[in-house]
């Protein structure tokens, strides 16, 4: 009994430590974005994405898309926007009302992905079943 409780306590503490590490990585990514160091921000965001498997990363994908947009790397922008739609359910309303998505990027991305939007959205909805 004591070993079982101790095991759960150790696992719980380890999980809290990992969550704190993830928060730190995300905070660093956002700070780099604010400093307009988009290349480093993208690397840090991608590290976060790799470590945060199972999390809802919709907003993080949009933040990465913003960084690529600021670098004028439109192919990467489209990839991340499409992934946000197909993996995490980014919606048409998100294009309009998102406080994270750059306004100019919103107009650009919606026009570029619109023809594929419903197919991507359907792919996301299939993951919910």
C-alpha positions as CSV (number, residue, x, y, z in Angstrom):
1,X,0.0,0.0,0.0
2,X,2.7,2.5,1.0
3,X,4.7,1.7,-2.2
4,X,1.6,2.3,-4.3
5,X,1.0,5.7,-2.7
6,X,4.6,6.6,-3.0
7,X,4.6,5.7,-6.7
8,X,1.6,7.9,-7.3
9,X,3.1,10.8,-5.4
10,X,6.3,10.5,-7.4
11,X,4.4,10.3,-10.7
12,X,2.3,13.3,-9.8
13,X,5.3,15.4,-8.9
14,X,7.1,14.4,-12.1
15,X,4.0,15.4,-14.1
16,X,3.8,18.8,-12.4
17,X,7.5,19.3,-13.1
18,X,7.0,18.4,-16.8
19,X,4.0,20.8,-17.0
20,X,6.1,23.6,-15.6
21,X,8.8,22.9,-18.1
22,X,6.3,23.1,-21.0
23,X,4.9,26.4,-19.7
24,X,8.5,27.7,-19.6
25,X,9.1,26.7,-23.2
26,X,5.9,28.3,-24.4
27,X,6.6,31.5,-22.4
28,X,10.1,31.6,-24.0
29,X,8.6,31.1,-27.5
30,X,6.2,34.0,-27.0
31,X,9.0,36.2,-25.6
32,X,11.1,35.5,-28.7
33,X,8.1,36.4,-30.9
34,X,7.7,39.7,-29.1
35,X,11.3,40.4,-29.6
36,X,10.8,39.6,-33.3
37,X,13.3,36.8,-33.2
38,X,11.1,34.6,-35.3
39,X,13.6,32.0,-36.3
40,X,14.4,31.2,-32.7
41,X,10.7,31.5,-31.7
42,X,9.8,28.9,-34.4
43,X,12.5,26.5,-33.1
44,X,11.2,26.9,-29.5
45,X,7.5,26.5,-30.6
46,X,8.4,23.3,-32.5
47,X,10.2,21.9,-29.4
48,X,7.1,22.7,-27.4
49,X,4.9,20.9,-30.0
50,X,7.1,17.9,-29.9
51,X,7.0,17.7,-26.1
52,X,3.3,18.5,-25.7
53,X,1.8,15.6,-27.5
54,X,-1.8,15.1,-26.7
55,X,-2.4,18.7,-25.9
56,X,-4.7,21.0,-27.9
57,X,-2.1,22.9,-29.9
58,X,-4.4,24.9,-32.0
59,X,-3.2,28.3,-30.7
60,X,0.4,27.2,-30.8
61,X,0.1,26.3,-34.5
62,X,-1.4,29.7,-35.2
63,X,1.5,31.4,-33.3
64,X,4.0,29.5,-35.4
65,X,2.0,30.5,-38.6
66,X,2.3,34.1,-37.4
67,X,6.1,33.8,-37.1
68,X,6.4,32.3,-40.6
69,X,4.1,35.1,-42.0
70,X,6.3,37.8,-40.5
71,X,9.2,36.1,-42.3
72,X,7.2,36.0,-45.5
73,X,7.5,32.1,-45.7
74,X,4.0,31.6,-47.0
75,X,4.3,27.8,-47.7
76,X,5.1,27.2,-44.1
77,X,2.2,29.5,-43.1
78,X,-0.2,27.5,-45.1
79,X,1.1,24.2,-43.7
80,X,0.6,25.3,-40.1
81,X,-2.9,26.8,-40.8
82,X,-4.0,23.6,-42.5
83,X,-2.6,21.6,-39.6
84,X,-4.5,23.8,-37.1
85,X,-7.7,23.1,-39.1
86,X,-7.3,19.4,-39.7
87,X,-5.7,18.4,-36.3
88,X,-7.2,20.9,-33.9
89,X,-10.4,22.2,-35.4
90,X,-9.5,25.8,-36.3
91,X,-12.7,27.2,-37.7
92,X,-13.9,29.9,-40.0
93,X,-15.0,31.8,-36.9
94,X,-11.4,31.5,-35.6
95,X,-10.1,33.2,-38.7
96,X,-12.4,36.1,-38.0
97,X,-12.3,36.4,-34.2
98,X,-9.0,34.9,-33.1
99,X,-7.0,37.3,-30.9
100,X,-3.9,35.3,-31.7
101,X,-4.0,35.1,-35.5
102,X,-2.4,38.2,-37.2
103,X,-5.2,40.2,-38.9
104,X,-3.3,40.3,-42.3
105,X,-2.5,36.7,-42.0
106,X,-6.1,35.9,-41.4
107,X,-7.2,37.4,-44.6
108,X,-4.4,35.8,-46.6
109,X,-4.7,32.3,-45.0
110,X,-8.5,32.1,-45.4
111,X,-8.2,33.0,-49.1
112,X,-5.5,30.4,-49.7
113,X,-7.0,27.5,-47.7
114,X,-10.7,28.2,-48.4
115,X,-10.9,25.6,-51.2
116,X,-9.5,23.0,-48.9
117,X,-11.2,24.2,-45.7
118,X,-14.2,21.8,-45.7
119,X,-12.0,18.8,-46.6
120,X,-9.6,19.7,-43.7
121,X,-12.5,20.4,-41.3
122,X,-14.0,17.0,-42.2
123,X,-10.6,15.3,-41.5
124,X,-10.7,17.0,-38.0
125,X,-14.3,15.9,-37.3
126,X,-13.4,12.3,-38.2
127,X,-10.8,12.3,-35.4
128,X,-13.6,13.1,-32.9
129,X,-15.5,9.8,-33.6
